[in-house]
Amino acid sequence: MQVQTKLQDQLEASWAKELKTELNKDYMLALQSFLDEEYQSQTIYPAAGDLFNAFNYCPLDQVKVVILGQDPYHGPSQAHGLCFSVQKGIAKPPSLVNIFKELRDDITVEILEHGDLSDWAKQGVFLLNTSLSVRAGQAGSHFGQGWERFTDAVIKIIDEKCEHVVFMLWGAAARKKASMIDKNKHYILEAPHPSPLSSYRGFFGSKHFSKANEYLISQGIGAISW
Protein backbone atom coordinates (compact mmCIF):
# COMPACT_ATOMS: atom_id res chain seq x y z
CA MET A 1 0.00 0.00 0.00
CA GLN A 2 1.50 3.27 -1.12
CA VAL A 3 -0.30 6.12 0.66
CA GLN A 4 1.07 8.83 -1.59
CA THR A 5 -0.05 6.98 -4.71
CA LYS A 6 -3.43 6.36 -3.09
CA LEU A 7 -3.87 10.07 -2.49
CA GLN A 8 -2.74 11.10 -5.94
CA ASP A 9 -4.85 8.51 -7.71
CA GLN A 10 -8.05 8.44 -5.69
CA LEU A 11 -8.31 11.53 -3.49
CA GLU A 12 -11.21 13.68 -4.70
CA ALA A 13 -9.97 16.39 -7.05
CA SER A 14 -10.69 19.48 -4.96
CA TRP A 15 -8.94 18.01 -1.93
CA ALA A 16 -6.03 16.72 -4.00
CA LYS A 17 -5.45 20.22 -5.36
CA GLU A 18 -5.51 21.90 -1.95
CA LEU A 19 -3.44 19.21 -0.21
CA LYS A 20 -0.77 18.76 -2.87
CA THR A 21 1.81 20.93 -1.08
CA GLU A 22 1.02 19.38 2.30
CA LEU A 23 1.43 15.86 0.99
CA ASN A 24 4.96 16.61 -0.18
CA LYS A 25 6.19 17.98 3.13
CA ASP A 26 8.81 15.93 4.95
CA TYR A 27 6.51 14.94 7.81
CA MET A 28 3.95 13.53 5.38
CA LEU A 29 6.56 11.58 3.46
CA ALA A 30 7.68 10.11 6.80
CA LEU A 31 4.08 9.29 7.69
CA GLN A 32 3.57 7.59 4.34
CA SER A 33 6.65 5.43 4.89
CA PHE A 34 5.42 4.56 8.38
CA LEU A 35 2.01 3.57 7.04
CA ASP A 36 3.49 1.46 4.25
CA GLU A 37 5.37 -0.55 6.87
CA GLU A 38 2.40 -0.74 9.24
CA TYR A 39 -0.01 -2.01 6.60
CA GLN A 40 2.51 -4.65 5.55
CA SER A 41 3.35 -5.87 9.06
CA GLN A 42 0.25 -5.20 11.20
CA THR A 43 -3.53 -5.28 11.02
CA ILE A 44 -4.48 -1.64 10.47
CA TYR A 45 -7.89 0.00 10.38
CA PRO A 46 -9.49 1.22 8.25
CA ALA A 47 -8.55 -0.71 5.12
CA ALA A 48 -6.09 1.25 3.00
CA GLY A 49 -8.75 1.91 0.39
CA ASP A 50 -10.99 3.57 2.99
CA LEU A 51 -8.42 5.89 4.58
CA PHE A 52 -9.67 8.98 2.79
CA ASN A 53 -13.40 8.33 2.55
CA ALA A 54 -14.20 11.50 4.49
CA PHE A 55 -12.57 13.48 1.67
CA ASN A 56 -13.86 11.40 -1.21
CA TYR A 57 -17.49 11.43 -0.03
CA CYS A 58 -17.47 15.16 0.69
CA PRO A 59 -15.65 17.48 -1.76
CA LEU A 60 -14.27 20.70 -0.33
CA ASP A 61 -16.85 22.92 -2.00
CA GLN A 62 -19.68 20.84 -0.52
CA VAL A 63 -18.62 20.97 3.14
CA LYS A 64 -21.47 22.23 5.31
CA VAL A 65 -20.71 20.61 8.68
CA VAL A 66 -17.48 19.30 10.20
CA ILE A 67 -17.56 16.67 12.95
CA LEU A 68 -14.19 15.83 14.50
CA GLY A 69 -13.37 12.46 15.98
CA GLN A 70 -10.14 11.19 17.57
CA ASP A 71 -8.88 8.03 15.87
CA PRO A 72 -10.69 5.23 14.03
CA TYR A 73 -12.43 2.37 15.77
CA HIS A 74 -9.90 -0.41 16.36
CA GLY A 75 -12.21 -3.44 16.22
CA PRO A 76 -12.68 -5.74 13.21
CA SER A 77 -14.70 -4.34 10.30
CA GLN A 78 -15.76 -1.20 12.19
CA ALA A 79 -13.78 1.73 10.78
CA HIS A 80 -14.28 2.81 7.16
CA GLY A 81 -12.80 6.29 7.01
CA LEU A 82 -15.63 8.35 8.53
CA CYS A 83 -15.43 9.41 12.17
CA PHE A 84 -17.98 7.75 14.49
CA SER A 85 -19.35 5.68 11.58
CA VAL A 86 -19.26 1.90 11.29
CA GLN A 87 -19.94 -0.30 8.31
CA LYS A 88 -23.39 -1.79 7.85
CA GLY A 89 -23.87 -5.05 9.71
CA ILE A 90 -21.54 -3.99 12.54
CA ALA A 91 -22.92 -3.22 16.01
CA LYS A 92 -22.98 0.49 16.86
CA PRO A 93 -20.23 1.46 19.32
CA PRO A 94 -21.35 3.25 22.51
CA SER A 95 -20.43 6.75 21.31
CA LEU A 96 -22.47 6.30 18.14
CA VAL A 97 -25.40 4.94 20.15
CA ASN A 98 -25.30 8.15 22.20
CA ILE A 99 -25.08 10.32 19.07
CA PHE A 100 -28.25 8.69 17.76
CA LYS A 101 -29.97 9.12 21.15
CA GLU A 102 -29.22 12.85 21.11
CA LEU A 103 -30.31 13.07 17.48
CA ARG A 104 -33.64 11.39 18.28
CA ASP A 105 -34.24 13.63 21.30
CA ASP A 106 -33.21 16.76 19.40
CA ILE A 107 -35.13 16.46 16.14
CA THR A 108 -37.24 13.32 16.73
CA VAL A 109 -35.90 11.40 13.73
CA GLU A 110 -36.13 7.64 13.61
CA ILE A 111 -32.81 6.06 14.57
CA LEU A 112 -31.11 4.14 11.77
CA GLU A 113 -30.85 0.39 12.21
CA HIS A 114 -27.22 0.57 11.05
CA GLY A 115 -24.35 2.87 11.99
CA ASP A 116 -23.11 3.80 8.52
CA LEU A 117 -22.98 7.61 8.26
CA SER A 118 -22.05 7.69 4.57
CA ASP A 119 -25.33 9.43 3.75
CA TRP A 120 -24.39 12.31 6.07
CA ALA A 121 -21.01 12.59 4.34
CA LYS A 122 -22.60 12.72 0.90
CA GLN A 123 -24.79 15.61 2.07
CA GLY A 124 -21.82 17.72 3.15
CA VAL A 125 -20.98 16.44 6.64
CA PHE A 126 -17.20 16.10 6.75
CA LEU A 127 -16.51 13.28 9.21
CA LEU A 128 -12.85 13.76 10.06
CA ASN A 129 -10.77 11.90 12.61
CA THR A 130 -7.70 13.61 14.10
CA SER A 131 -5.69 10.50 13.22
CA LEU A 132 -6.82 8.54 10.19
CA SER A 133 -5.44 5.11 11.06
CA VAL A 134 -4.94 2.77 14.02
CA ARG A 135 -3.55 -0.67 14.82
CA ALA A 136 -6.10 -3.37 15.56
CA GLY A 137 -6.98 -3.38 19.25
CA GLN A 138 -4.67 -0.47 20.08
CA ALA A 139 -6.53 2.81 20.43
CA GLY A 140 -4.33 5.84 19.79
CA SER A 141 -1.51 3.74 18.37
CA HIS A 142 -0.94 6.04 15.36
CA PHE A 143 -1.02 9.29 17.29
CA GLY A 144 2.17 11.31 17.03
CA GLN A 145 3.10 10.04 13.57
CA GLY A 146 1.99 13.10 11.62
CA TRP A 147 -1.74 12.66 11.15
CA GLU A 148 -2.54 15.41 13.65
CA ARG A 149 -0.50 17.96 11.72
CA PHE A 150 -2.12 16.86 8.47
CA THR A 151 -5.67 17.08 9.79
CA ASP A 152 -4.92 20.49 11.34
CA ALA A 153 -3.94 21.59 7.84
CA VAL A 154 -7.25 20.22 6.55
CA ILE A 155 -9.18 22.24 9.14
CA LYS A 156 -7.28 25.38 8.14
CA ILE A 157 -8.16 24.77 4.48
CA ILE A 158 -11.85 24.49 5.35
CA ASP A 159 -11.63 27.61 7.50
CA GLU A 160 -10.01 29.60 4.69
CA LYS A 161 -11.74 28.24 1.59
CA CYS A 162 -15.29 27.66 2.81
CA GLU A 163 -18.03 29.95 4.12
CA HIS A 164 -20.58 29.40 6.91
CA VAL A 165 -19.48 25.92 7.97
CA VAL A 166 -20.81 24.43 11.20
CA PHE A 167 -18.03 22.90 13.32
CA MET A 168 -19.25 20.36 15.88
CA LEU A 169 -16.45 19.98 18.41
CA TRP A 170 -17.16 17.13 20.82
CA GLY A 171 -14.72 16.42 23.63
CA ALA A 172 -11.54 18.11 24.85
CA ALA A 173 -9.36 17.11 21.89
CA ALA A 174 -11.80 18.46 19.32
CA ARG A 175 -12.55 21.61 21.30
CA LYS A 176 -8.88 22.56 21.21
CA LYS A 177 -9.35 23.13 17.46
CA ALA A 178 -11.73 26.05 18.07
CA SER A 179 -8.81 28.50 18.14
CA MET A 180 -8.01 27.54 14.52
CA ILE A 181 -11.45 28.54 13.25
CA ASP A 182 -12.65 32.04 12.32
CA LYS A 183 -15.70 32.52 14.56
CA ASN A 184 -16.90 35.46 12.46
CA LYS A 185 -17.06 33.28 9.37
CA HIS A 186 -18.23 29.93 10.73
CA TYR A 187 -20.48 28.56 13.48
CA ILE A 188 -18.78 26.61 16.28
CA LEU A 189 -20.73 24.22 18.50
CA GLU A 190 -18.94 22.66 21.48
CA ALA A 191 -19.96 19.86 23.82
CA PRO A 192 -18.48 16.99 25.84
CA HIS A 193 -17.63 13.83 23.95
CA PRO A 194 -20.55 11.42 23.26
CA SER A 195 -18.69 8.59 24.97
CA PRO A 196 -20.55 6.99 27.91
CA LEU A 197 -17.87 8.47 30.18
CA SER A 198 -18.79 12.06 29.34
CA SER A 199 -22.07 12.20 27.42
CA TYR A 200 -24.13 13.06 30.52
CA ARG A 201 -21.95 16.12 31.20
CA GLY A 202 -23.61 18.10 28.45
CA PHE A 203 -23.55 16.18 25.19
CA PHE A 204 -27.09 15.04 25.85
CA GLY A 205 -29.30 18.07 25.47
CA SER A 206 -26.77 20.04 23.42
CA LYS A 207 -29.16 20.05 20.41
CA HIS A 208 -26.31 20.44 17.94
CA PHE A 209 -28.21 18.84 15.08
CA SER A 210 -31.12 21.28 15.15
CA LYS A 211 -28.79 24.21 15.82
CA ALA A 212 -26.68 23.25 12.82
CA ASN A 213 -29.70 23.10 10.52
CA GLU A 214 -31.10 26.39 11.83
CA TYR A 215 -27.79 28.08 11.09
CA LEU A 216 -27.45 26.55 7.63
CA ILE A 217 -30.97 27.63 6.72
CA SER A 218 -30.32 31.15 8.07
CA GLN A 219 -27.35 31.38 5.68
CA GLY A 220 -29.36 30.22 2.69
CA ILE A 221 -27.72 26.79 2.75
CA GLY A 222 -29.67 23.55 2.59
CA ALA A 223 -30.21 21.72 5.86
CA ILE A 224 -28.82 18.25 6.53
CA SER A 225 -31.26 15.35 6.50
CA TRP A 226 -29.97 13.68 9.64
C-alpha positions, -999 to +999 in steps of 0.1 A: +000+000+000+015+033-011-003+061+007+011+088-016-001+070-047-034+064-031-039+101-025-027+111-059-048+085-077-080+084-057-083+115-035-112+137-047-100+164-071-107+195-050-089+180-019-060+167-040-055+202-054-055+219-019-034+192-002-008+188-029+018+209-011+010+194+023+014+159+010+050+166-002+062+180+031+088+159+049+065+149+078+039+135+054+066+116+035+077+101+068+041+093+077+036+076+043+067+054+049+054+046+084+020+036+070+035+015+043+054-006+069+024-007+092+000-020+066+025-046+055+033-059+091+003-052+112-035-053+110-045-016+105-079+000+104-095+012+082-085-007+051-061+013+030-088+019+004-110+036+030-084+059+046-097+090+028-134+083+025-142+115+045-126+135+017-139+114-012-175+114+000-175+152+007-157+175-018-143+207-003-168+229-020-197+208-005-186+210+031-215+222+053-207+206+087-175+193+102-176+167+129-142+158+145-134+125+160-101+112+176-089+080+159-107+052+140-124+024+158-099-004+164-122-034+162-127-057+132-147-043+103-158-012+122-138+017+108-143+028+072-128+063+070-156+084+085-154+094+122-180+077+145-193+057+116-193+019+113-199-003+083-234-018+079-239-051+097-215-040+125-229-032+160-230+005+169-202+015+193-213+033+225-204+068+213-225+063+181-254+049+201-253+081+222-251+103+191-283+087+178-300+091+211-292+128+211-303+131+175-336+114+183-342+136+213-332+168+194-351+165+161-372+133+167-359+114+137-361+076+136-328+061+146-311+041+118-308+004+122-272+006+111-243+029+120-231+038+085-230+076+083-221+077+046-253+094+038-244+123+061-210+126+043-226+127+009-248+156+021-218+177+032-210+164+066-172+161+067-165+133+092-128+138+101-108+119+126-077+136+141-057+105+132-068+085+102-054+051+111-049+028+140-035-007+148-061-034+156-070-034+192-047-005+201-065+028+204-043+058+198-015+037+184-009+060+154-010+093+173+022+113+170+031+100+136+020+131+116-017+127+111-025+154+137-005+180+117-021+169+085-057+171+098-049+205+113-039+216+078-072+202+066-092+222+091-073+254+081-082+248+045-119+245+054-116+276+075-100+296+047-117+282+016-153+277+028-180+299+041-206+294+069-195+259+080-208+244+112-180+229+133-193+204+159-165+200+184-172+171+208-147+164+236-115+181+248-094+171+219-118+185+193-126+216+213-089+226+212-093+231+175-117+260+181-088+285+181-080+275+145-114+285+132-127+320+123-157+325+146-169+355+125-171+333+094-182+299+107-205+286+135-188+266+163-207+242+185-189+227+215-200+199+238-185+170+258-176+138+240-206+114+233-187+086+250-206+070+279-179+085+302-188+121+293-221+122+274-241+131+305-220+161+312-236+181+284-235+162+252-271+150+259-293+181+255-268+200+234-292+201+204-263+204+179-282+188+151-311+213+152-288+242+158-267+233+128-297+231+105-311+264+118-278+281+111-275+266+076-310+276+067-303+311+081-273+314+057-294+302+027-277+268+027-297+236+026-302+217+059-288+182+065-313+153+065-300+137+096 
